[in-house]
Amino acid sequence: MNVGKTIFVGSLAVLGSGALGFVWRDLKQGKMPDAGATSRLAGVRTVAKQSSEEVFRQTFSQIRHGYYRAVKPDSLKYAGIQGLMGSLGDPHTIFLPPRAAAAFSEETRGNFYGVGARLQGDTLGAAVRTVFEDGPAYAAGLRAGDVIIQVNGKKVSGQPIDDIVQQIKGKEGTLVTLVIARPKAEKPISMQIKRARIVAPSVESKYLEGSKMGYVSISNFAEPTTEQFDKELSRLDEKKITGLVIDLRSNPGGLLDTAAELMSRFVENKTVVTMRGRDGREEIVRSYSGAVRNWPYPVAVLIDENSASASEIFAGGLQDYKKATLVGTHSYGKASVQNIYPIIDRSSAKITIAKYYLPGGEFIGRKVDDDGIFVSGGLKPDVEVELNLDGEIEFGNPAKDNQLQRAIDVLKTKN
């Protein structure tokens, strides 16, 4: 079988017949058809050189009005913008359609209108991972471990978790009815909850009784994070803790300003990060003055490969200024800064504007091989320890979290 000939004929077959007969005749005789013939065949006409914007608009119009079936203009528009972003080869420069843009805005602002719970996917619907104690869901009786199976009378099994969340959210003061399945409950439980403004906690803490240490977990760097950090730390200080573990594992980052604010609790008027843009100009972000706390005990910071962006800036600064010991595995290595630009239809674009360098001048950009496997980059922990995956894992519990236990051991030696 002549593979080349098969592909060649297959390619011609999609062009149709009629006028193609002349082109096919020439090809069979070993001649190349003239450019005019092929242009006429494809319906192409020679035009003056056009700008990129004009070509884009013309193509958009041709697809919208000439495609064999109706096409939604918004779908074309969003696909075009996504294509522009994708051509850059930068995974951190992305287009956020309206729903994704709204979710990202909520995440960075740290508040939304809903019932006050974190959910995750489940075969029955949406499993309740966390219920915020000061939210309406907690007051109504919703608890971690419940599974939401209906929202406003409609079953939600098999639906994407984002779609379920959108059904639960709504205007402040409106009601939503949830039906939940609860372990050991004989039948589903129905509850009506009034939606309210929710300030999502990005900081949680606990006192580790056995070691007299404090544990603070920061899930992301949002607008309320610094205030929440101060509040949780004050609670722990009342316990007379002898050391503090700050957990940044799986923290994807967030706002650079928040990282600078948190750094200001450790050092004042010091370089937090140096940003270098396309023209080579540098912009230095510094910690603030007058916000340094008293630290009468040692601090350890837990990191892993999912610690990225602002969490790396914060952890890297603490390491450079010798204010904390990093424990765990290498971080992600996202050494770039993005700006959010609002564009059409309440969508937005997250665009990389600079690379960043830690206070010591280190560039921690991630490098991977052709298969996407990590090669280098990220923060290197002072004490390297892999998470033990053999048994049950419970983050924040030293008995079931070997990385946390190692951090506690490190702090004990420093005391």
Secondary structure, DSSP 8 states (H G I E B T S, - for coil): --HHHHHHHHHHHTT-STTHHHHHHHHHTT----HHHHHHHHT--------HHHHHHHHHHHHHHHSSS---HHHHHHHHHHHHHHTTT-TT-EEE-HHHHHHHHHHHHTEEEE-SEEEEEETTEEEEEEE-TTSHHHHHT--TT-EEEEETTEE-TTS-HHHHHHHH--STT-EEEEEEE-TT-SS-EEEEEE-EEEE---EEEEEETTTTEEEEEE--B-TTHHHHHHHHHHHHHTTT-S-EEEE-TT---B-HHHHHHHHTTT-SS-EEEEEE-TTS-EEEEE--SS------S-EEEEE-TT--THHHHHHHHHHHTTS-EEEES------EEEEEEE-GGG-EEEEEEEEEE-TTS-----EE-TT--EEE-S---SEE-----SS---TT-GGG-HHHHHHHHHHHHH-
